[in-house]
């Protein structure tokens, strides 16, 4: 399996993953045009984040997005993992583990990167189990949000 930084030509796969994930995890039907523009914005501007994809035999079977949080306490950047999706028939086959390992290696290799964070939907117990299995723990923060 190959993990690599996403390219512009990966947009259709990533968009399909975003639409499927929203429906699967939160029963939300995203507007494909809006979501497509959002994916393209990241692919076109690395200051917004970076998508990574996992390929098996030339087929994209998973992806995730990293975004950035500046930590004044650590004088460095925390990578947030977001928008994780693995094609259903490839789940429990090490795809997310490989993606996560790739991100973790980026943190180890770059002294400006200080760690990894992510959030999981409260009822997504399978995702939480996968994250714990890879050595992540639930932190002591509660996430609050206000979305327009």
Steps between C-alpha positions, in 0.01 A plus 500: 500500500626844407421809709564831330403864499185548294514663158240707318399198292393323823216747555222268381604221737541736795167670431323164474656401834382824666143453377495136611655575840250776583211272411643198680612666823251780551223426249570832326464555127771749414456732205741347245577837339589663832700200623679478166604863527620430854714206390639699208583790733725272706659341194571849363625665821727304734454760776148362546614142551616194315323186382676166503374196315563128532525306175482128455580372151448849359156544660444765767351312795525762775584857578536750779552872537748669729452858615711713729471631854768732633596417858664783688555258791711276278628768260398285210221358290259224593362309203128433517383191315158555346275355233624144538340256259578144397300323231279244682647190335850610605419563866678295764780437252753752630412794276443754778794361694724563200365854454545576871854359501584728208378808689678393818824461304458854363478626859811304605698636205404868542602679820235768438225239532415415860223242483177372355141559605169389363139489601249223454124509489378388844313197372771383259634232732680314221709807421574561867615139539729534198656820635562345842654192338757727332601650835288813503304584812194709568630832626367707784330757278139519396441641154246779468394652173289765339444456129327731263 
